[in-house]
Each structure stands twice: as C-alpha cells, then as structure tokens.
Amino acid sequence: MSYKTILVHADHAPNAAARYELACLLAASQETHLVGTALTGLNLDCYRDAIAYGGMLSPQDAQAIHDYSREALAEFTAHAQRAGVSHEVRMSDDDAESGLVLQARYADLMVLSQSEPAAVPGAPPAQGGGAAAGHARRAGGGRGAAVAGGRAAGRPAGDGRLRPPALARNRAGRGHPARAAIDDSSRIHGALKKAVMAIQSDRSNCERCIHFHLCRDTAPHDQVAGRRLRVRRHAALYRAGEAVGNSLYSIRSGSFKLVLPQAGGGQVNGFALAPQFLGLNALGAATHMFSAIALEDSEVCWITWDRHAIRGRRQPLQRSALYAMLADEIRRAEQAALQLHHTQAGQRLAELMLSLSRTNRDNGYSPVRLRLPMSRSDIASYIGVSAECVSRVLDRFRRAGLVELCRRELTLLDQPALQQLASGKAAA
Amino acid sequence: MMQVRYCPQPGIPRCEACPLRSLCLDHGPPDAPLPQVCQEQRCVQLATGEHLFRLADPVDHMVYIIRSGYLKQYQHGRDGCQHIVDFPGPGAWVGLESLFQPQRRTGAIALCDCEVVIVPFSRLSILLDRQPQAADIFGHLLSGAVAQHQKHAAMLRGGTALQRIAQFLLERAALAPPGVSRAALPMSRQDIGDYLGLTASTVSRWMSELRRRGWLTLGQRGFSLPDRDAVGLLAAGVPLTSPLAGG
C-alpha cells in the first residue's frame, strides 16, 4: 500500500528537524506528496476569550504569531527541498489538537513527535509572544484572559501531548452542576454574539451542508449569508425573552434543547439536532419564547434576516425553500403536540424514539442506531414525567428486548413493537 | 355541497374585505384593474359539520383564509381517537402546513356556518415575489403557526387539568376583538377535551366549578371571564382552594 499524502506537523520544537527528516524519508521512498502544516493557536476560542475580557489581539500581535508559524514552515520547506520531494505548506488558525485532527482526515499518514515537556515551548519570539501575553494581561486578567495569552504565546509549540487549555478546562468543568454552568452562560452568550466569523463557502465546507441550496448565491463573492458561532455545552444560544433581532440559526454540529422558563426550573419543549434549524418559530416575533441550550459543544450558522442591510442580505435564504422548511416545522410542532395526548410514559417515550429515528432517517443517517445527546431528566421534562420514571421505562424496554442502550447510544431492536407500543395497542 | 362563488363580491368596495389586505400593498384607485390574485379568489360557504378538506385528501395548492366562523382541525391519534390540532377563527390561514406536501395531514370541519376564502398558492407566490415586505409577513405567518403549536404542546406537557382549562379560556378570550368582553366558544366540551388531552366530563366539571365561583359566565356559544385575574392565577398553577380541590 502506498501513501499518497503525508501530513507533518511543523513547529519550533527541538525535535522538529528529526520529524521532518523522517517524513521526507517516507515521502521519498513512496513518491508521496508531503504537506507541512503549522497551527498558529489562534482558534475561535482565542478570539472569543479576548472579546469576553476586553479587546481583540492587535494586528501587530497577530502578525507576530503568524510570522512565528511561517518560520517553522520555512524550516520544513528547506528540509523538503533538500530531500527533493513534492511538498506544500499550510498554515491554519487553530489549536494544534483540533487543527491536526481535522487535517489528518485528508491525509494518509500524519507524522508527529513525542512530547518533550522540559524542552517544549521552544522559545516563542520575545516580541510576539510577549506582546500577546501582555495584551491578555491588560485585557483584565481572569481565567479566560490567561487562556488567550497562554495559547497565543506558548501553545503552538506543543506537539505530541496535544491538549490545549480550553480542552482541559472543559474536562474540569464537567463535574460542575449543570445549573451553575447555565447561570454562567449569559455572560458567555454576550461574548458569543460578537465572536463570530464570516463564512466563506469554500472554506467552511458549505458544499456539504444539506441546507446549502438555501444560502447559495445569496451574497456576493464566496461569502454566504451567514456567520458561524460556536456554543459550548450548557451555554445558551439565545434565551427566552431576548429580542429575536431577525436571527435564524442552522445547526452545523451538535444539538440543543428548547427550554420554556417556568417557576420550578424550565420545561424542555423540544430538541433540535444538527442539521435542523433554530428560531423558525420566532420570525417576526419580538422575543424568543424558548431558550436554546446546547446539549454538547455545538456549532451553528447564524443567518441574519435583515432586508435593509447590504444587497446579499436582502434575501438571505431562497424563499420558497424557506417556506417549505417552515411548513415542515409546523407539521413537526403539530406532531409533537399530538404526541402528548398519549397518557402513558411508555407510549410517549416510544413515540420520542420513533420520531428521533424518523429525523435521523430523513437526514440520511441510520434509523436504527441513534445517539441521545440529552440527559434522562431532559427526556423526562420533555415527555412530562419524572426522571425516575424515564429510567424505569427505559429499563422495561431493554428487558423486553425493544432497545439496547449503552450510555447515550440507543439501538432500536424492534421497531414494529415500538410502533405498537406508541399506538397504545400493546403494553410493554 | 360547498357553494363556490367569485370574490370580491360586487357592492363591497375593493380591498375592503380582502383577506390579503395585510399582505398586499396594491391599494390602487377603485377603478384600476384588479391584480390577478384578487381575480382568482374564491369564496366558499360551509354549513356546520361540513368538511373544508379531509384527512389524506390530495393537496390542491390552495391556501384558505377564514372570513367568518370557526373550524376545527383534527387528526386521528394512533389509538383512533380524535385529537384536535387547532380551532382556527376569523382571519386565520388554514392548511399552511400542507404546502409542498402531497397529502393533507389534518382534516378541517366547520363548527358553525363559515365563509372561507380560497387563494391559489401560485398566485400568492407571484404577489410575494413582487413585494419583499409581503414575503416577510408571510414568513412571519408560517413562523407564528410553529410557535402556536409549540405553545399548545407546552400547555399539554405541564400542568393539571384545571391549569390547561384556565389557559385555554384565557387564550380564547384574548382572541375576542378589543373592547368586547364576550368571546366565542363554538366548540363542544368534547372538542375542548380533545384539544387539551382531557375527557369531556373533566372539562365540564371544572368549567361549572369556575362558573359557580363567578369567574366564568357561559352563554350561547360564548363566554366571558368577569374575574380574569383569578383565572390567570389558576393558569399559572396556583391551586384552587376548596371545596372542589382534587376533583
């Protein structure tokens, strides 16, 4: 078997030269195309944190960070030229882990080095890194600022043990009660609203989006009529009572729950999984009726519905396709309401599983194997019973051989029986 | 049989009674030629109990707007019972959910004598293409229908029988024209029960309890809420203290 493309991580680590040598050797023996990739560490979080705690990186700082990566790439190019292999270089604004993982999908082999913690940060340029860190300190301290500064200054060098601070922080946060995270989210949300990036259809994998027909040709050049937002787990994309502001969201990855605020905590009123839309119920309304809370780290396209803005926004989505989508949403909402006429928890749960299965099938995924991104208590709130009841019914389903449930992976083993159950004709 | 006749009717000034008034900006002089969307409007009269369309009817690419009267839109549950989706009233658009679909997913029956305007969707889209503002309003209309079903689901999901009934009464009362205290209640107790996921007897019991307390006045196919605040509290989940608590 021959490798067509080999990806090699380019940075300033002391063992980088050995890494390039190995990659060149492999490439020469197999007539492979070699791709050197450098990650600047300036991922979206970095911008977001910087905004959350005040100010953006100055262009000079960003320039210095980019130059630093460019140096690493020049080093790689020198090696590749000496070995006489076909090669190219790539630089992306992302942290090492997610950037490499993403690019590895388009390569046959990736060459990395082991971590050498003692030797790592490899002396970032005094001017660039120092300036960035100083900037972050000026920005007002706090955890977020330290992350932004730390990432910008030292992180690009870390190969091998690839764990950016954001990830570590996420892990640590997992133990916290959800409520604290939700309370915290209004602040995150405020930052989110600004930390957005224009979407360029050639860079954002738009051709793969099943809703691309809605956006195509709605804006000049390669831009499409939207922006991309990243929403952390438990954070709110929008909250009930907030102004709608002509916004519509298309979920690119992840999932959300729609929560109706109520006296004793919220009532879960629906789930939206990628690639569904959010905000279809609020066009022209003054405020949102539900809060949209991310069930996992998610990404959405944010489409602004502003007729008076620049030409491209005049018709942000193809109209008839939008109407079809809205009509679809009406039917879905109607169905969800009808489902609640069933009185038994088993009936409602079976109906929920079947409707998730239908959605999965319509989106081209398996109708039998589902992922349940929502917690048991979310399900309980959605079908209007207690969490214990959901667990009990799930257990009953499992023992009856209707489903198999492993953590959040649900397999429907006997769909006809579930249909029967949903219709109330059989007792589980 | 449904009687179909052309609309606008002779004798009524142009645009005066047009159901597309909110959408359309073509308020031309009275003698100007009528746009096509107006020329192709039809009007049907439905008697009580007559179907506007039935479940699984092929979709005829028409949009219906109620001029007067009330319909009930129903679907059959998996268990064969009737579930009410909505009670559209004057001014409501019916059948929007079936746009771009081969078959009707709901049936619609007149609850009283109704007058319904029929507009071909193809004509409507020409209007929408010409007027961006109309397109926006139509989008809002569809979006509002989504929100309304979600509200209905929220009502079914939480709350006791009494809470649902109180919410339902408040919702209907809010539909009455401003300044009029009496709101229409053209549907039977059974229909209300099928809308709220309750039995007809539960609906009757709680409504007579509300009436006994003087919070609800029932009349011929209509009602009013003399003490709206008390009903509002019930809708928010404040329990009713004696003597029928738990009933």
Interface residues (C-beta under 8 A of the other chain):
Chain A: L258 L260 Q262 A263 Q267 N269 G270 L280 N281 A282 L283 G284 A285 M289 F290 R307 R314 Q315 R319 S320 L322 Y323 A324 L326 A327 E329 I330 R331 A333 E334 A336 A337 L338 L340 H341 H342 T343 Y382 I383 G384 A422 S423 G424 K425
Chain B: Q75 G77 R78 D79 C81 H83 V85 L96 E97 S98 L99 F100 Q101 R105 T106 S125 L128 D129 P132 Q133 A135 D136 I137 F138 G139 H140 L142 S143 G144 A145 V146 A147 H149 Q150 K151 H152 A153 A154 L156 R157 G158 D194 G197 A236 G237
